[in-house]
């Protein structure tokens, strides 16, 4: 059954600003800054500019896990970047990430000129190597871990920009697109389910950056927390992924990291900005402003 009139691509594509969809107001076919605004800077060497989406959660979980291990150098300021308002196109943010996507990290520990790190997988790897944690040191297990880390980076666009967009955000439903990406997401979940049937964590017996990268996307999907598509995809079939997702969700650092820069869901699960470990304890409801429309 056809969802829309047949479409014949023109000889030359042109940008239709009124194409609709949830993010139509910020999507554009060019890069660069749209306005001048410097990024704020807090007291810690690590400055994170992010939002509590799955890609943002990866990094805040990683930082909280490092702090839980006693790495005091992993203390950080987490600044909220509202992507629905185009804050990722400020001159300051573009300088930190030319691709204008969250998260972006600036590390001032080496001096006045910071090391910029962008792309969530690159940030995880940078932090793992900087602090010597959550990345195996023997070649075989390290290779397995990195294989799964890069699997996530290559696979998640099918879940987010593919299934998530056409199932939840597109201005109208397209059967072919939803079927195509639903099939791929289910295949990816099956890949993980088969792996986790033989392994406690993704890379083996130990919790690594591979788990931290994959959990916010596929753990969330397996628990029916992304795009409200759990029933549609019958996620309860992936029992090993659910077991793994539940185990990781119980980790205190994961619970803290998931709150940082979060602007959705119950207010008690949101910490819009994080500048000190005490923020988790001292925050009150009157400090939590409702997200802007």
Secondary structure, 3 states (H helix, E strand, C coil): CCCCCCCCCCCCCCCCCCCCCCCCCCCCCCCCCCECCCCCCCCCCEEEEECCCHHHHHHHHHHHHHHHCCCHHHCEEEEECCHHHCHHHEHHHHHHCCCCCCCEEEECCCCCCCEEEECHHHHHHHHHHHHCCCCCCCHHHHHHHHHHHHHHHHHHHHHHHHHHHHHHHCCCCCHHHHHHHHHHHHHHHHHHHHHHCCCCCCCCCCCCHHHHHHHHHHHHHHCCCCCCCHHHHCHHHCHHHHHHHHHHHCCHHHHHHHHECCCCCCHHHCECCECCCCHHHHCCHHHCCCCCC
